[in-house]
Amino acid sequence: TAAQAVAAVMADISKVSKDAKSGAGYAYRSIDGLINEIAPAMHRHGLVLVPSVTQAEVTPMVDRKGWVLAALHVDYWVYGPDGL
């Protein structure tokens, strides 16, 4: 089942390392780093993550010639060998 596959992936992954640094110098785990680290175990156990943007807010940045600030809320659906 999908739940068994998630448990198997969790058993394969001991930790996810911090892969990015903020402008203030502290390290954190980015969503890209997380996905890259868990993807091999997910493939082995037949899991697929499907992102879905549920909310988006785009705000022009003053004095930044065409730049915008985009804030997204993303849900991730997990599909396994038996579906959702």
DSSP file with accessible surface (Angstrom, degrees, kcal/mol):
  #  RESIDUE AA STRUCTURE BP1 BP2  ACC     N-H-->O    O-->H-N    N-H-->O    O-->H-N    TCO  KAPPA ALPHA  PHI   PSI    X-CA   Y-CA   Z-CA
    1    1 A T     >        0   0   76      0, 0.0     4,-2.2     0, 0.0     5,-0.2   0.000 360.0 360.0 360.0 168.3    0.0    0.0    0.0
    2    2 A A  H  >  +     0   0   11      1,-0.2     4,-2.5     2,-0.2     5,-0.2   0.907 360.0  53.6 -61.6 -40.5    1.0    3.7   -0.2
    3    3 A A  H  > S+     0   0   73      1,-0.2     4,-2.2     2,-0.2    -1,-0.2   0.908 108.7  48.3 -63.3 -40.6    1.2    3.8    3.6
    4    4 A Q  H  > S+     0   0  132      2,-0.2     4,-2.2     1,-0.2    -1,-0.2   0.896 111.2  50.9 -66.3 -38.1    3.6    0.8    3.7
    5    5 A A  H  X S+     0   0    8     -4,-2.2     4,-2.4     2,-0.2    -2,-0.2   0.903 109.0  50.9 -66.9 -39.4    5.7    2.4    0.9
    6    6 A V  H  X S+     0   0   53     -4,-2.5     4,-2.7     1,-0.2    -2,-0.2   0.934 110.4  49.9 -62.0 -43.8    5.9    5.7    2.9
    7    7 A A  H  X S+     0   0   56     -4,-2.2     4,-2.0     1,-0.2    -2,-0.2   0.901 109.9  51.0 -61.9 -39.1    7.0    3.7    6.0
    8    8 A A  H  X S+     0   0   29     -4,-2.2     4,-1.6     2,-0.2    -1,-0.2   0.904 110.2  48.9 -66.3 -40.3    9.7    1.9    3.9
    9    9 A V  H  X S+     0   0   12     -4,-2.4     4,-1.6     1,-0.2     3,-0.2   0.933 110.1  51.7 -63.9 -44.2   11.0    5.2    2.6
   10   10 A M  H  < S+     0   0  131     -4,-2.7    -2,-0.2     1,-0.2    -1,-0.2   0.882 108.3  51.7 -60.8 -36.0   11.1    6.6    6.1
   11   11 A A  H  < S+     0   0   85     -4,-2.0    -1,-0.2     1,-0.2    -2,-0.2   0.846 110.2  49.7 -69.1 -31.4   13.1    3.5    7.2
   12   12 A D  H  < S+     0   0   76     -4,-1.6     2,-0.7    -3,-0.2    -1,-0.2   0.747 102.0  68.5 -77.1 -26.7   15.6    4.1    4.4
   13   13 A I     <  +     0   0   42     -4,-1.6     3,-0.1     1,-0.2    -1,-0.1  -0.855  52.3 175.2-102.0 115.2   16.2    7.8    5.2
   14   14 A S        -     0   0  123     -2,-0.7     2,-0.3     1,-0.3    -1,-0.2   0.858  68.8 -19.1 -86.6 -37.3   18.0    8.5    8.4
   15   15 A K        -     0   0  153      2,-0.0     2,-0.5     0, 0.0    -1,-0.3  -0.981  53.8-127.7-161.7 159.8   18.2   12.3    8.0
   16   16 A V        -     0   0   20     -2,-0.3    18,-0.1    -3,-0.1     3,-0.0  -0.967  34.0-133.2-113.9 122.0   18.0   15.1    5.4
   17   17 A S        -     0   0   53     -2,-0.5     2,-0.4    16,-0.1    20,-0.1  -0.316  21.9-102.9 -75.8 157.3   21.0   17.4    5.5
   18   18 A K        +     0   0  115      1,-0.1    11,-0.3    11,-0.1    -1,-0.1  -0.672  42.1 174.2 -77.7 127.0   20.9   21.1    5.4
   19   19 A D        +     0   0   76      9,-1.1     2,-0.3    -2,-0.4    10,-0.2   0.400  50.2  52.8-119.7   0.4   21.8   22.2    1.8
   20   20 A A  E     -A   28   0A  24      8,-1.9     8,-2.2    10,-0.0     2,-0.4  -0.925  60.9-141.9-138.8 160.1   21.2   25.9    1.7
   21   21 A K  E     -A   27   0A 155     -2,-0.3     6,-0.2     6,-0.2     2,-0.1  -0.973  17.2-133.8-124.6 141.2   22.3   29.1    3.5
   22   22 A S    >   -     0   0   24      4,-2.6     3,-1.8    -2,-0.4     6,-0.0  -0.330  34.3-101.4 -80.8 170.8   20.2   32.1    4.2
   23   23 A G  T 3  S+     0   0   94      1,-0.3    -1,-0.1     2,-0.1    -2,-0.0   0.783 125.9  56.8 -62.5 -24.6   21.3   35.7    3.6
   24   24 A A  T 3  S-     0   0   90      2,-0.1    -1,-0.3     1,-0.0    -3,-0.0   0.489 121.4-109.3 -86.0  -4.6   21.9   35.8    7.4
   25   25 A G  S <  S+     0   0   44     -3,-1.8     2,-0.2     1,-0.3    -2,-0.1   0.445  73.1 131.6  96.6  -1.0   24.2   32.8    7.2
   26   26 A Y        -     0   0  152      1,-0.0    -4,-2.6    -5,-0.0    -1,-0.3  -0.631  53.9-122.6 -88.3 148.8   22.2   30.1    8.9
   27   27 A A  E     +A   21   0A  39     -2,-0.2     2,-0.3    -6,-0.2    -6,-0.2  -0.606  35.1 168.9 -87.7 147.1   21.8   26.7    7.2
   28   28 A Y  E     -A   20   0A 100     -8,-2.2    -8,-1.9    -2,-0.2    -9,-1.1  -0.957  38.4-102.9-149.2 167.5   18.4   25.2    6.3
   29   29 A R        -     0   0  136     -2,-0.3     2,-0.1   -11,-0.3   -11,-0.1  -0.861  36.5-151.5 -95.5 117.0   16.8   22.4    4.4
   30   30 A S     >  -     0   0   24     -2,-0.6     4,-2.5     1,-0.1     5,-0.2  -0.469  23.7-118.3 -83.2 159.3   15.3   23.6    1.1
   31   31 A I  H  > S+     0   0   81      1,-0.2     4,-2.7     2,-0.2     5,-0.2   0.903 117.7  52.4 -64.2 -36.2   12.4   21.8   -0.5
   32   32 A D  H  > S+     0   0  116      2,-0.2     4,-2.5     1,-0.2    -1,-0.2   0.923 109.9  48.0 -64.9 -42.4   14.6   21.1   -3.5
   33   33 A G  H  > S+     0   0    5      2,-0.2     4,-2.0     1,-0.2    -2,-0.2   0.910 111.8  50.4 -63.8 -40.8   17.2   19.5   -1.3
   34   34 A L  H  X S+     0   0   60     -4,-2.5     4,-2.2     2,-0.2     5,-0.2   0.957 112.2  46.1 -61.1 -50.6   14.6   17.5    0.6
   35   35 A I  H  X S+     0   0   48     -4,-2.7     4,-2.0     1,-0.2    -2,-0.2   0.914 111.6  52.3 -60.5 -43.8   13.1   16.1   -2.7
   36   36 A N  H  < S+     0   0  118     -4,-2.5    -1,-0.2    -5,-0.2    -2,-0.2   0.874 111.9  46.3 -61.5 -36.7   16.6   15.3   -4.1
   37   37 A E  H  < S+     0   0   70     -4,-2.0     4,-0.4     1,-0.2    -1,-0.2   0.849 119.0  38.2 -76.2 -34.0   17.5   13.3   -1.0
   38   38 A I  H  X S+     0   0   28     -4,-2.2     4,-2.4    -5,-0.2     5,-0.2   0.670  94.2  86.3 -91.6 -14.3   14.3   11.3   -0.7
   39   39 A A  H  X S+     0   0   23     -4,-2.0     4,-2.8    -5,-0.2     5,-0.2   0.889  85.5  52.6 -56.4 -45.9   13.7   10.7   -4.4
   40   40 A P  H  > S+     0   0   67      0, 0.0     4,-2.2     0, 0.0    -1,-0.2   0.938 113.3  44.3 -59.1 -42.0   15.9    7.6   -4.8
   41   41 A A  H  > S+     0   0    1     -4,-0.4     4,-1.6     2,-0.2    -2,-0.2   0.892 112.7  52.5 -68.2 -37.3   14.1    5.8   -1.8
   42   42 A M  H  <>S+     0   0   15     -4,-2.4     5,-2.8     1,-0.2     4,-0.4   0.925 109.6  48.8 -64.0 -42.3   10.7    7.0   -3.2
   43   43 A H  H ><5S+     0   0  142     -4,-2.8     3,-1.1     1,-0.2    -2,-0.2   0.917 108.9  53.5 -62.1 -42.7   11.5    5.5   -6.6
   44   44 A R  H 3<5S+     0   0  157     -4,-2.2    -1,-0.2     1,-0.2    -2,-0.2   0.848 115.0  40.3 -59.7 -34.7   12.6    2.2   -5.0
   45   45 A H  T 3<5S-     0   0   57     -4,-1.6    -1,-0.2    -5,-0.1    -2,-0.2   0.308 116.3-108.0-103.7  10.2    9.4    1.9   -3.1
   46   46 A G  T < 5 +     0   0   41     -3,-1.1     2,-0.3    -4,-0.4    -3,-0.2   0.794  66.8 145.3  75.6  29.8    7.0    3.1   -5.9
   47   47 A L      < -     0   0    8     -5,-2.8     2,-0.4    -6,-0.2    -1,-0.2  -0.799  27.5-169.0-103.2 145.8    6.1    6.5   -4.5
   48   48 A V  E     -B   79   0B  85     31,-2.7    31,-3.0    -2,-0.3     2,-0.5  -0.998  11.2-148.4-131.5 132.9    5.4    9.6   -6.5
   49   49 A L  E     -B   78   0B  47     -2,-0.4    29,-0.2    29,-0.2    27,-0.0  -0.882  12.2-168.8 -97.7 131.6    5.0   13.2   -5.1
   50   50 A V  E     -B   77   0B  61     27,-2.6    27,-2.7    -2,-0.5     2,-0.1  -0.959  12.4-145.4-122.9 112.3    2.7   15.5   -7.1
   51   51 A P  E     -B   76   0B  80      0, 0.0     2,-0.4     0, 0.0    25,-0.2  -0.470  13.6-170.9 -76.5 148.6    2.7   19.2   -6.1
   52   52 A S  E     -B   75   0B  47     23,-2.6    23,-2.8    -2,-0.1     2,-0.6  -0.946  18.5-139.7-140.5 116.7   -0.4   21.3   -6.2
   53   53 A V  E     +B   74   0B  83     -2,-0.4    21,-0.2    21,-0.2     3,-0.1  -0.663  25.1 173.0 -77.3 118.9   -0.4   25.0   -5.8
   54   54 A T  E     +     0   0B  72     19,-2.6     2,-0.3    -2,-0.6    -1,-0.2   0.615  66.6  18.8-102.0 -17.3   -3.4   25.9   -3.6
   55   55 A Q  E     -B   73   0B 122     18,-1.3    18,-2.7     2,-0.0     2,-0.4  -0.962  62.2-178.7-154.4 137.2   -2.7   29.6   -3.1
   56   56 A A  E     -B   72   0B  64     -2,-0.3     2,-0.4    16,-0.2    16,-0.2  -0.999   4.1-175.8-140.2 135.4   -0.5   32.1   -5.0
   57   57 A E  E     -B   71   0B 113     14,-2.3    14,-2.7    -2,-0.4     2,-0.5  -0.986   5.6-169.4-132.0 121.2    0.2   35.8   -4.3
   58   58 A V  E     -B   70   0B  94     -2,-0.4    12,-0.2    12,-0.2    -2,-0.0  -0.959   6.7-177.5-114.7 123.8    2.3   37.8   -6.7
   59   59 A T  E     -B   69   0B  57     10,-2.8    10,-3.3    -2,-0.5    -2,-0.0  -0.983  27.1-121.7-124.2 125.8    3.3   41.3   -5.6
   60   60 A P  E     -B   68   0B 100      0, 0.0     2,-0.7     0, 0.0     8,-0.3  -0.365  26.5-128.0 -61.9 141.9    5.4   43.8   -7.7
   61   61 A M    >   -     0   0   65      6,-2.3     3,-1.4     3,-0.1     6,-0.3  -0.851  23.1-126.1 -95.7 118.4    8.6   44.8   -6.0
   62   62 A V  T 3  S+     0   0  122     -2,-0.7     6,-0.0     1,-0.3    -1,-0.0  -0.330  90.9  10.4 -63.2 139.5    8.9   48.6   -5.9
   63   63 A D  T 3  S+     0   0  157      1,-0.1    -1,-0.3    -2,-0.0    -2,-0.0   0.724 101.0 104.8  65.6  22.0   12.2   49.9   -7.4
   64   64 A R  S X  S-     0   0  125     -3,-1.4     3,-1.8     3,-0.2    -3,-0.1  -0.010  81.5-124.8-123.5  29.7   13.1   46.5   -8.9
   65   65 A K  T 3  S-     0   0  209      1,-0.3    -3,-0.1     2,-0.0     0, 0.0   0.778  85.3 -19.0  31.1  73.2   12.3   47.0  -12.7
   66   66 A G  T 3  S+     0   0   77      1,-0.3    -1,-0.3    -5,-0.2     2,-0.1   0.391 100.5 135.2  89.2  -3.5    9.9   44.2  -13.4
   67   67 A W    <   -     0   0  149     -3,-1.8    -6,-2.3    -6,-0.3     2,-0.3  -0.451  33.0-167.3 -75.7 151.5   10.7   42.0  -10.4
   68   68 A V  E     -B   60   0B  80     -8,-0.3     2,-0.5    -2,-0.1   -10,-0.0  -0.955  20.9-130.4-133.7 157.1    7.9   40.4   -8.4
   69   69 A L  E     -B   59   0B 108    -10,-3.3   -10,-2.8    -2,-0.3     2,-0.5  -0.942  26.4-164.1-104.5 123.0    7.6   38.6   -5.0
   70   70 A A  E     -B   58   0B  61     -2,-0.5     2,-0.5   -12,-0.2   -12,-0.2  -0.951   7.9-171.7-114.2 125.0    5.8   35.3   -5.3
   71   71 A A  E     -B   57   0B  55    -14,-2.7   -14,-2.3    -2,-0.5     2,-0.4  -0.976  12.5-175.1-115.0 123.6    4.4   33.5   -2.3
   72   72 A L  E     -B   56   0B 104     -2,-0.5     2,-0.6   -16,-0.2   -16,-0.2  -0.934  23.0-152.7-120.8 143.9    3.0   30.1   -2.9
   73   73 A H  E     -B   55   0B  90    -18,-2.7   -19,-2.6    -2,-0.4   -18,-1.3  -0.978  25.8-171.3-108.5 119.9    1.2   27.5   -0.7
   74   74 A V  E     -B   53   0B  47     -2,-0.6     2,-0.4   -21,-0.2   -21,-0.2  -0.959  12.1-162.2-119.9 125.4    2.0   24.1   -2.2
   75   75 A D  E     -B   52   0B  63    -23,-2.8   -23,-2.6    -2,-0.5     2,-0.5  -0.817  12.7-146.5 -96.3 145.8    0.4   20.8   -1.1
   76   76 A Y  E     -B   51   0B  96     -2,-0.4     2,-0.4   -25,-0.2   -27,-0.0  -0.971   5.5-155.3-116.1 123.3    2.1   17.6   -2.0
   77   77 A W  E     -B   50   0B 119    -27,-2.7   -27,-2.6    -2,-0.5     2,-0.6  -0.812  10.3-145.8 -94.2 136.4    0.0   14.5   -2.8
   78   78 A V  E     -B   49   0B  51     -2,-0.4     2,-0.4   -29,-0.2   -29,-0.2  -0.913  14.2-170.5-107.2 121.0    1.7   11.2   -2.3
   79   79 A Y  E     +B   48   0B  92    -31,-3.0   -31,-2.7    -2,-0.6     5,-0.2  -0.930   9.9 177.2-111.5 135.9    0.8    8.4   -4.7
   80   80 A G  B >   -C   83   0C  13      3,-3.4     3,-2.2    -2,-0.4   -78,-0.2  -0.511  50.8 -67.6-122.8-167.6    1.9    4.8   -4.0
   81   81 A P  T 3  S+     0   0   93      0, 0.0     3,-0.1     0, 0.0   -35,-0.1   0.792 134.1  41.6 -56.6 -28.9    1.6    1.3   -5.5
   82   82 A D  T 3  S-     0   0   94      1,-0.4     2,-0.3     0, 0.0    -3,-0.0   0.234 120.5-104.1-103.6  13.5   -2.1    1.3   -4.6
   83   83 A G  B <    C   80   0C  29     -3,-2.2    -3,-3.4   -82,-0.0    -1,-0.4  -0.780 360.0 360.0 102.8-146.6   -2.9    4.9   -5.6
   84   84 A L              0   0  117     -2,-0.3    -5,-0.2    -5,-0.2   -82,-0.2  -0.323 360.0 360.0 -70.6 360.0   -3.4    7.8   -3.2
